[in-house]
Amino acid sequence: MRIDIISIFPEYFAPLDVSLIGKARERGILDVHLHQLRDWAHDVHRTVDDTPYGGGPGMVMKPEPWGEAIDAVLAADQDARPRIIVPTPSGVPFTQRLAMEYVAEPWLLFTPARYEGIDSRVMAEYGSRLCVDEVSIGDYVLAGGEAAVLVMVEAVGRLLPGVLGNARSAVDDSFAPGEMENLLEGPVYTKPPEWRGHEVPEILLSGHHGKIARWRRDEALRRTARNRAELLAALDPATLDKHDRRL
Ligand SMILES: COC(=O)COc1cccc(COC(=O)c2cn[nH]c2)c1
């Protein structure tokens, strides 16, 4: 998978050199290209923003530098087209399901904005011939989209085959489509069996896999009811067996 990121703070993406994503890059599973937006701002001050038409607070990112930067990225591979992802509070929710859709894409282009956002004509220009997604990682406003890009690259990158290693499959994730979809992970434990007077739930030491699976689902349902009751409402009743309904 190829990922391109255009930003006025490319140094913000140093974390993509370490840990899981860093290793995936070393192993050639992931190919990340960073671009400094100001390289396409040709005035002496390399200006990328200006005051908003219609008035209002803050500044808007000018269309010209973005247009030239995106054109330059697209020119990197004439035979392919990237999916463009714009982090914004006004976007569709970023979910595990969307991450699974993105991991199937051969090429992603992230365009994190600063200030009040990018002149809307930029995405209109590319939306006519490419897939342009405005995506939100949550209902809050950041100073820029760079942190949102880090979140999405990690959520997508960890799903790439070979990144998590055989010990761990992303299929078992919370929110992953299927049995655990719309359920939060329950508690997890490891050695020692007793720590500062706290014991590991007996069932987990029993080796009885059927009962352990049942206990884990119960704990997932309880935690979901406590922290995200609205997700329970989204649960397909057909997937709730009589035991669940009793909870
Ligand atoms: C076309 O879209 C744009 O121009 C982007 O506009 C903005 C405006 C303000 C802040 C941001 C950065 O993203 C977030 O704050 C964000 C993403 N997810 N949750 C919060 C982006």
The ligand as a Gaussian input file, in Angstrom:
#p B3LYP/6-31G(d) Opt

LIG

0 1
 C      -12.627000      20.042000       3.471000
 O      -12.244000      19.818000       4.836000
 C      -11.374000      20.728000       5.383000
 O      -11.080000      21.724000       4.818000
 C      -10.834000      20.381000       6.738000
 O      -11.300000      21.406000       7.653000
 C      -10.872000      21.385000       8.954000
 C      -11.289000      22.412000       9.794000
 C      -10.882000      22.408000      11.131000
 C      -10.061000      21.393000      11.633000
 C       -9.653000      20.374000      10.783000
 C       -8.776000      19.249000      11.302000
 O       -9.568000      18.063000      11.537000
 C      -10.222000      17.984000      12.771000
 O      -10.210000      18.890000      13.591000
 C      -10.971000      16.742000      13.019000
 C      -11.006000      15.620000      12.208000
 N      -11.816000      14.723000      12.822000
 N      -12.287000      15.244000      13.969000
 C      -11.783000      16.490000      14.104000
 C      -10.048000      20.345000       9.424000

